[in-house]
Amino acid sequence: MATYKKKGYKPSNKEEQQKQVEEESTTAEVFNTLDEGAGRTETWVAENQKYIYIIVGVAIVAVLGYLGYERFVSEPKQEEAANEMAQAQNYFASALNASGAERDSLFTMALNGGEGKYGFVDIIDNYGSTDAANLATYNAGFAYLNTGNYQEAINYLEDFNSDDEVLPALATGGIGDAFMQLEQPEEALGYYEKAASMRSNEFTTPKFLLKAAITALELGQASDAEEHLQQIKDEYPETPEAEQVPVYMGQARAAKQ
């Protein structure tokens, strides 16, 4: 473990002097590998949101399949809600692969409906007691997040409830993303930390630990950032997030000196 050295610290012997030179050299090399602006949290959030949306789409399809399997036929209202949900979900899935105005239009239709079918908001309003409406609440939150309606995203994602292994953490992390876009990093940090602690798995936990670390660095909380990064390194060393740990760990340690 690295030992904290106060500003102005001078090594007492040649061995310590050499060690300090090597540490400073390593940190410098790490910083030199960074692309311009790589440390900007908003850029990182934007890049990772796309990946999360893709996973969200896959998860939604899986959940819908499960709901259908659980005998919607025996519950007409559930079946009706699921049928309405299918078209909205198609719009959502298509939006993930679109860009520009087409993308925004597809997300809007997913929210508000099209082709004579309800959107997510209508399903929530008309089938509020169903599982489909709960899932529509989740979808609507991410659709609003993806179209820049951050407060609406927060409202819907806060209303989502599930015992699933992945979806609750993604919803909570999505709230953190919305607060980041609203330039409220203190609130975002709390939600990222909460999302990381909700489940222990190699997908959501390291993802939100890294977001928490980056946000903590932006807030000047280097010790907290280092703690989150160390957890990724120790507990999730094979994940994509672990590959980024050295870069941000170098920043955290430099900020403490």
N, C-alpha and C positions, 0 to 999 in steps of 0.2 A: 504493500500500500504506500502510495506517495505521501510524504510528510509535508504538511503546509509550512511554507517559509514566508515570514513577514518581509514586507518591502524593505530593501536595504540589507537583507541577510547576506553574510559573507561566509563561504565554506571555510572550515578550520584547517583543512589539509588538502593535499593535491588530489587525493582520491575523490573527495567530495567535490572539488572544483571540476574534475573531469566529468563526474556524474551530472553535475548541474549543466555543464556545456552540452552533454549528450541529450538531456531532457529538453533543453531549449531548442536544440537542433531538431529533435523529433517533432516538437510542437510546431516549429516553423515549417517543416516539411508538410505536415498535415494541412496547415492553413494554405500553403501554396497550391494544394491540389483542389481547393474549392473553386468552383466556377463563380463568377461575379454574381453576387446577390443570393448565393445558395443558402445563406443563413437566414434569409427573410422568411418568416413564418408563413405569411400569406401565400407565398409561392409554393411552399411545401404542402400546405393545406389544399391548394387548388389541384396540385398534381395527384395527391392521394385520394381526393374525393372521387375522381373518376374511377379509380380502382375499387373503392368502396361501393360505388353505384353498381358496378358490374357484379360484385359479390351479392349485393342486395337483390339484384334481378334474379340471380340463381336461387337465392334463398327463398324469394317470394314464390317462384315456380314450385319449389319443393314443398313449401307450406301449403300452397293451393292444392297440390296433389294429395297431401295428407288430409286436408279438409274434405276434399271430394271423397276420399276413401272412407272417411268416417260417416258414411251414410247420410249425406245431405238429403237424400230422397225422403227419408223419414221425417224431415223437418222442412216443410215447404218454404218457410221464410229464409232459412239458411240456403236452400237450393236456389231460390230466386236471387238472393244477394250474391251468391257465387257466380251465377250466370251473368249478372250485371257487371261483376268484377272483371270478368274475362276480357272484355273489350278495353276497359281502362288499363288493365295490365298490359295488353298488346301495345297500346300507345306508349306506356312507360318503357317497355322493353325496346321499342323502336327508337325512342328518344335517346337511349343510352348509346346508340350507334349513329346518331345524326349529329349535325352541327349547325351553328348559326340560327337563322330564323326558323328553319324546319324543326330543329331541336326544341326551341322554346314553344313552338306551336304544338308539338306532340305532347310535351309536358302539360301544357294548358288543357289540351283535350283529355289527358289522363285525369286531370283534376276536375274538370267541369263537364266532361262527357262529350259524345259525338256519335253520329250514325244511329241516333235514337236510343243510345244506351247511357246509363248514368256514368258519371265520373266518380272519383274517390270521395269527393265532398258530398255528393248526392247519396252515395252508399252509406256514409257515416250518418247523414241526417235521417235517412229513411229506414235503415236497418241497424240502429245503434246498439241493439242487444246481441248482435250476432258476432261470430268469430271473424267473418268476412269484413265487418265494419271495423273491427279492431285492427285487422291487417291493412285496411284502407287508410286508417289513421297513420300507420307507419309509412305507407307509400306516399301519402299526401305530404307528410313532413319532409321526405327527401325530394319530392317533386318541387316543393316550395324552396327548399334549400338550393336546388340546382338552378332555379330561375331567379335567384336573388331576393326572394321574399323571406328574409331571415327571421323576422319576428313571427310570421305565420309558421315557419318551419319549427321554431321553438315551441309554439303553442301545441302543434299537432304531435310532435315527438314526445312532449311531456305527458300527453294523454295515452300513449301506447303502453300496453301491459302484456307481458309474456314471460313464460318460464323457459323459453328457448335458450340454447347454449350461446347463440351468437347475436340474435336480433336485439335484445335489450341493450347490450353493450354498444352495438352500432348506433342505436337510437340515441343513447346518452352521448356518445362521441359526436353524433351529428349535431346535437345541441351545442356542444363545444365548438364545432366548426362555425355554427351560426353566430355565436358570440364573438369568435375571432373576426368574422367578416363585419360585424358591427363595431369592431375596434374596442372590444371589452375583454382583453386577454386575461384579466384576473378571474372573471366568471368562466371563461373558456378553460382555464387551467383546472379549476375545480371539477368541471364535467369530464375532462380528459382523465384526471386521476380517478374519478368515480368509475368511468367506463373501464379503465384498466383493472380495477379491483373487483368488478362485478362477476367476472368469470376468470378461470385460469386455463387458458388454451393458447396455442401458438399462433392464432390469427388475431384475435382482438386484443389480447393482453399486451404483447410487445408493440403493436400498432399504436395504442393509445399511451403507453409508457413513453414512446418516442415523441409523440405529439406533446405530451406533458413536459418532457425535458426541453424541447425546443421553445415552448411557451415560457417555461420557467427562466430560460436563458434570456429571452426578450425582456422579462420583468426584472432581470438582475438577481434572480434567485439561483445562483450558481450551485450552491450546495444541494438544493432540491433536484436540480437538473442532473447533477452527478449521481445522486441516489437512484433516480429513475433509470439512467443509463447503465449503472452497475447492475441493476436488477435484470435488465435485458441481457447483458453480457453473461451473468451467472446462470440465469434460468432459461433463457431462450437463445442459446448461442448459434443455432442452425437456421434462424429466421432471417429474412431479408433486412429487417430492422437492425439486427446485430451487426451487419456489415457497415452501417452508418455510425455505430457507436463511437469508433475512434475519432471521427471528425468532431462530433459534438462534445465528446469527453475532453478533447484538447481545448475546445473553447471554454468549457466549464472550469477546467483547472487554471487556464490562463486568466479567467475573470476573477478567480479567487486570490491571485497573487498581487 
